[in-house]
Amino acid sequence: MSLIEDLNWRHAVKAFNPDKKVSEENIEKIIEAARLAPTSSGLQPFRIINVSDQETKEKLVTGALNPDSMKECSNVLVFAAWDNYTAERIDKVYDFTTEERDLPKGRFDSYTDKLKEMYLNQPAEYNFAHTARQSYIGLGLALAEAAELRVDSCPAEGINNQLVDEVLELGKHGLKSVSVMYVGYADESRDWVKPMKKVRIPRSEFVIDVK
């Protein structure tokens, strides 16, 4: 199957079958797709919290725009971004990179100095907006991988971020929730979107060609 065929297959599932669970192998593949996503300066300033525990999902229901999806999906993948850029975080990523590539430590100091000069002089709120945007690249690739595996999913911003952060204690990790991805298998009797035609605006309207 091609990626275009996979994307035509997928839709934002509105109801999941609570009795059908996604295999750990497929969950790991979906997470791996997000881990391999490109990010600004290669900093990977977001993390994924994989929630399969039913009790925890129940705690997250309040404030969810689709509470049934939160309760009934197999896994909730929470995309959470760094709450701010710090010198320590930047150095940790680049120290790890040089070590993995067998390069001398400090090989990228001139570049990381520029990153620190740029990010460390900006408000935390501005930096979080940037890290949050990086997380959406991972979310997109995770959705594509799920489609390739024929695993149903639904991306969602309709959550109570404060509640999610508190329940998952994200503050301890310097993270703030951005979005979630419900993963599972559709309950076809209640998933009212599935039989409908997939609709996107035409290419003629979507693309502005500059030749």
C-alpha positions as a Markdown table, in Angstrom:
| # | Residue | x | y | z |
|---|---|---|---|---|
| 1 | Met | 0.0 | 0.0 | 0.0 |
| 2 | Ser | 1.2 | 3.5 | -0.7 |
| 3 | Leu | 1.2 | 6.4 | 1.8 |
| 4 | Ile | -1.5 | 8.2 | -0.2 |
| 5 | Glu | -3.7 | 5.1 | 0.0 |
| 6 | Asp | -3.1 | 4.8 | 3.7 |
| 7 | Leu | -4.0 | 8.5 | 4.2 |
| 8 | Asn | -7.2 | 8.0 | 2.2 |
| 9 | Trp | -8.0 | 5.0 | 4.4 |
| 10 | Arg | -7.7 | 6.8 | 7.7 |
| 11 | His | -10.3 | 9.0 | 9.3 |
| 12 | Ala | -10.8 | 10.6 | 12.7 |
| 13 | Val | -12.6 | 7.7 | 14.5 |
| 14 | Lys | -15.5 | 8.9 | 16.7 |
| 15 | Ala | -16.1 | 5.7 | 18.6 |
| 16 | Phe | -13.8 | 2.9 | 19.7 |
| 17 | Asn | -14.5 | -0.8 | 20.5 |
| 18 | Pro | -13.4 | -1.1 | 24.2 |
| 19 | Asp | -12.9 | -4.8 | 23.8 |
| 20 | Lys | -10.3 | -4.6 | 21.0 |
| 21 | Lys | -6.8 | -3.7 | 22.0 |
| 22 | Val | -3.9 | -2.7 | 19.8 |
| 23 | Ser | -0.8 | -5.0 | 20.1 |
| 24 | Glu | 2.2 | -3.6 | 22.0 |
| 25 | Glu | 4.2 | -4.2 | 18.8 |
| 26 | Asn | 2.0 | -1.9 | 16.8 |
| 27 | Ile | 1.9 | 0.7 | 19.5 |
| 28 | Glu | 5.7 | 0.7 | 19.5 |
| 29 | Lys | 5.8 | 1.2 | 15.8 |
| 30 | Ile | 3.5 | 4.1 | 16.0 |
| 31 | Ile | 5.6 | 5.7 | 18.8 |
| 32 | Glu | 8.8 | 5.0 | 16.8 |
| 33 | Ala | 7.4 | 6.9 | 13.8 |
| 34 | Ala | 6.9 | 9.9 | 16.1 |
| 35 | Arg | 10.4 | 9.5 | 17.6 |
| 36 | Leu | 11.9 | 9.6 | 14.2 |
| 37 | Ala | 10.2 | 12.8 | 13.2 |
| 38 | Pro | 12.3 | 15.8 | 12.2 |
| 39 | Thr | 12.4 | 18.6 | 14.6 |
| 40 | Ser | 13.9 | 22.1 | 14.7 |
| 41 | Ser | 17.7 | 21.8 | 15.3 |
| 42 | Gly | 17.1 | 18.1 | 16.0 |
| 43 | Leu | 16.3 | 18.9 | 19.6 |
| 44 | Gln | 13.2 | 16.6 | 19.8 |
| 45 | Pro | 11.6 | 18.9 | 22.4 |
| 46 | Phe | 8.6 | 16.8 | 23.0 |
| 47 | Arg | 7.8 | 13.4 | 24.6 |
| 48 | Ile | 5.0 | 10.9 | 24.3 |
| 49 | Ile | 3.2 | 9.5 | 27.3 |
| 50 | Asn | 1.6 | 6.1 | 26.4 |
| 51 | Val | -1.5 | 5.6 | 28.6 |
| 52 | Ser | -3.1 | 2.1 | 28.5 |
| 53 | Asp | -4.1 | 1.9 | 32.1 |
| 54 | Gln | -7.9 | 2.2 | 32.3 |
| 55 | Glu | -7.9 | 3.9 | 35.7 |
| 56 | Thr | -5.7 | 6.6 | 34.4 |
| 57 | Lys | -7.8 | 7.1 | 31.3 |
| 58 | Glu | -10.9 | 7.4 | 33.5 |
| 59 | Lys | -9.1 | 10.3 | 35.4 |
| 60 | Leu | -8.5 | 12.1 | 32.1 |
| 61 | Val | -12.1 | 11.9 | 31.0 |
| 62 | Thr | -13.2 | 15.2 | 32.6 |
| 63 | Gly | -12.8 | 18.0 | 30.1 |
| 64 | Ala | -12.3 | 15.6 | 27.1 |
| 65 | Leu | -14.3 | 16.8 | 24.2 |
| 66 | Asn | -15.0 | 13.1 | 23.3 |
| 67 | Pro | -15.0 | 11.4 | 26.7 |
| 68 | Asp | -16.1 | 8.0 | 25.2 |
| 69 | Ser | -13.0 | 7.9 | 23.1 |
| 70 | Met | -10.8 | 8.7 | 26.1 |
| 71 | Lys | -12.4 | 5.8 | 28.0 |
| 72 | Glu | -12.8 | 3.2 | 25.2 |
| 73 | Cys | -9.7 | 3.5 | 23.0 |
| 74 | Ser | -6.9 | 1.0 | 23.5 |
| 75 | Asn | -4.2 | 3.6 | 24.2 |
| 76 | Val | -4.1 | 7.4 | 24.6 |
| 77 | Leu | -0.8 | 8.8 | 23.3 |
| 78 | Val | -0.3 | 12.2 | 25.0 |
| 79 | Phe | 2.1 | 14.5 | 23.1 |
| 80 | Ala | 3.7 | 16.8 | 25.6 |
| 81 | Ala | 6.3 | 19.5 | 24.8 |
| 82 | Trp | 9.2 | 21.0 | 26.8 |
| 83 | Asp | 7.8 | 23.9 | 28.9 |
| 84 | Asn | 10.9 | 26.0 | 27.9 |
| 85 | Tyr | 14.3 | 25.8 | 26.3 |
| 86 | Thr | 17.2 | 25.6 | 28.7 |
| 87 | Ala | 21.0 | 25.5 | 28.2 |
| 88 | Glu | 21.0 | 22.1 | 30.0 |
| 89 | Arg | 18.4 | 20.6 | 27.6 |
| 90 | Ile | 20.2 | 21.9 | 24.5 |
| 91 | Asp | 23.6 | 20.6 | 25.8 |
| 92 | Lys | 22.2 | 17.2 | 26.7 |
| 93 | Val | 20.9 | 16.6 | 23.2 |
| 94 | Tyr | 24.1 | 17.7 | 21.5 |
| 95 | Asp | 26.4 | 15.9 | 24.0 |
| 96 | Phe | 24.4 | 12.7 | 23.2 |
| 97 | Thr | 24.6 | 13.4 | 19.4 |
| 98 | Thr | 28.4 | 13.8 | 19.5 |
| 99 | Glu | 28.8 | 10.7 | 21.6 |
| 100 | Glu | 26.6 | 8.6 | 19.3 |
| 101 | Arg | 28.5 | 9.8 | 16.3 |
| 102 | Asp | 31.9 | 9.3 | 17.9 |
| 103 | Leu | 32.7 | 13.0 | 17.6 |
| 104 | Pro | 34.6 | 15.2 | 20.1 |
| 105 | Lys | 32.5 | 16.7 | 22.8 |
| 106 | Gly | 31.8 | 20.3 | 22.0 |
| 107 | Arg | 31.9 | 19.7 | 18.3 |
| 108 | Phe | 28.7 | 21.8 | 17.9 |
| 109 | Asp | 29.4 | 24.5 | 20.5 |
| 110 | Ser | 29.3 | 27.3 | 18.0 |
| 111 | Tyr | 25.9 | 26.2 | 16.9 |
| 112 | Thr | 24.5 | 25.5 | 20.3 |
| 113 | Asp | 25.7 | 28.9 | 21.5 |
| 114 | Lys | 23.5 | 30.5 | 18.8 |
| 115 | Leu | 20.6 | 28.4 | 19.9 |
| 116 | Lys | 21.0 | 29.5 | 23.5 |
| 117 | Glu | 21.4 | 33.1 | 22.6 |
| 118 | Met | 18.1 | 32.9 | 20.6 |
| 119 | Tyr | 15.9 | 30.8 | 22.9 |
| 120 | Leu | 17.2 | 31.8 | 26.4 |
| 121 | Asn | 16.4 | 35.4 | 25.7 |
| 122 | Gln | 12.8 | 34.7 | 24.9 |
| 123 | Pro | 9.8 | 34.2 | 27.2 |
| 124 | Ala | 9.0 | 30.7 | 28.3 |
| 125 | Glu | 5.5 | 31.0 | 26.7 |
| 126 | Tyr | 7.0 | 31.9 | 23.4 |
| 127 | Asn | 9.4 | 28.9 | 23.6 |
| 128 | Phe | 6.6 | 26.5 | 24.6 |
| 129 | Ala | 4.7 | 27.6 | 21.5 |
| 130 | His | 7.7 | 26.6 | 19.4 |
| 131 | Thr | 8.2 | 23.2 | 21.1 |
| 132 | Ala | 4.5 | 22.5 | 20.9 |
| 133 | Arg | 4.6 | 23.0 | 17.1 |
| 134 | Gln | 7.4 | 20.5 | 16.9 |
| 135 | Ser | 5.2 | 17.9 | 18.6 |
| 136 | Tyr | 2.7 | 18.2 | 15.7 |
| 137 | Ile | 5.3 | 16.8 | 13.3 |
| 138 | Gly | 5.5 | 13.7 | 15.4 |
| 139 | Leu | 1.8 | 13.5 | 15.7 |
| 140 | Gly | 1.4 | 13.6 | 11.9 |
| 141 | Leu | 3.9 | 10.8 | 11.4 |
| 142 | Ala | 2.3 | 8.7 | 14.2 |
| 143 | Leu | -1.1 | 9.1 | 12.5 |
| 144 | Ala | 0.4 | 8.0 | 9.1 |
| 145 | Glu | 2.1 | 4.9 | 10.7 |
| 146 | Ala | -1.2 | 3.9 | 12.4 |
| 147 | Ala | -2.9 | 4.1 | 9.0 |
| 148 | Glu | -0.3 | 1.9 | 7.4 |
| 149 | Leu | -0.9 | -0.6 | 10.2 |
| 150 | Arg | -4.6 | -0.3 | 9.7 |
| 151 | Val | -5.0 | 0.8 | 13.3 |
| 152 | Asp | -7.7 | 3.3 | 13.9 |
| 153 | Ser | -6.9 | 6.7 | 15.5 |
| 154 | Cys | -8.1 | 10.2 | 16.2 |
| 155 | Pro | -6.0 | 13.2 | 16.9 |
| 156 | Ala | -7.5 | 15.6 | 19.5 |
| 157 | Glu | -6.8 | 19.0 | 21.1 |
| 158 | Gly | -10.2 | 18.8 | 22.9 |
| 159 | Ile | -8.7 | 18.0 | 26.3 |
| 160 | Asn | -8.3 | 19.8 | 29.6 |
| 161 | Asn | -4.6 | 20.4 | 29.4 |
| 162 | Gln | -4.3 | 21.4 | 33.1 |
| 163 | Leu | -6.0 | 18.2 | 34.2 |
| 164 | Val | -3.8 | 16.1 | 31.9 |
| 165 | Asp | -0.7 | 17.7 | 33.2 |
| 166 | Glu | -1.8 | 17.2 | 36.8 |
| 167 | Val | -2.9 | 13.5 | 36.4 |
| 168 | Leu | 0.3 | 12.6 | 34.5 |
| 169 | Glu | 2.5 | 14.8 | 36.7 |
| 170 | Leu | 4.1 | 16.3 | 33.6 |
| 171 | Gly | 5.4 | 19.3 | 35.5 |
| 172 | Lys | 8.0 | 17.0 | 37.2 |
| 173 | His | 9.4 | 16.3 | 33.7 |
| 174 | Gly | 9.4 | 20.0 | 32.6 |
| 175 | Leu | 6.6 | 19.1 | 30.1 |
| 176 | Lys | 3.1 | 20.5 | 29.2 |
| 177 | Ser | 0.5 | 18.6 | 27.3 |
| 178 | Val | -0.3 | 19.7 | 23.7 |
| 179 | Ser | -2.5 | 17.1 | 22.1 |
| 180 | Val | -3.6 | 13.5 | 22.3 |
| 181 | Met | -3.9 | 10.7 | 19.8 |
| 182 | Tyr | -6.6 | 8.1 | 20.6 |
| 183 | Val | -5.5 | 4.7 | 19.2 |
| 184 | Gly | -7.6 | 1.5 | 18.9 |
| 185 | Tyr | -10.2 | -0.1 | 16.7 |
| 186 | Ala | -13.4 | 1.5 | 15.6 |
| 187 | Asp | -16.8 | 0.4 | 16.9 |
| 188 | Glu | -18.4 | 0.5 | 13.4 |
| 189 | Ser | -21.9 | 0.6 | 14.8 |
| 190 | Arg | -21.2 | 3.9 | 16.5 |
| 191 | Asp | -18.4 | 5.4 | 14.4 |
| 192 | Trp | -20.7 | 7.6 | 12.3 |
| 193 | Val | -17.9 | 9.1 | 10.2 |
| 194 | Lys | -16.6 | 5.8 | 8.7 |
| 195 | Pro | -19.3 | 5.3 | 6.1 |
| 196 | Met | -19.0 | 8.9 | 4.9 |
| 197 | Lys | -17.0 | 10.1 | 1.9 |
| 198 | Lys | -13.6 | 11.5 | 2.8 |
| 199 | Val | -13.7 | 15.2 | 1.9 |
| 200 | Arg | -10.8 | 17.6 | 1.3 |
| 201 | Ile | -10.7 | 20.8 | -0.6 |
| 202 | Pro | -9.5 | 20.4 | -4.2 |
| 203 | Arg | -5.8 | 20.7 | -5.2 |
| 204 | Ser | -6.7 | 23.8 | -7.2 |
| 205 | Glu | -7.7 | 25.6 | -4.1 |
| 206 | Phe | -5.2 | 24.0 | -1.7 |
| 207 | Val | -2.0 | 24.7 | -3.7 |
| 208 | Ile | -0.7 | 28.0 | -5.0 |
| 209 | Asp | 1.8 | 27.2 | -7.8 |
| 210 | Val | 4.6 | 29.7 | -8.3 |
| 211 | Lys | 6.4 | 28.9 | -11.6 |
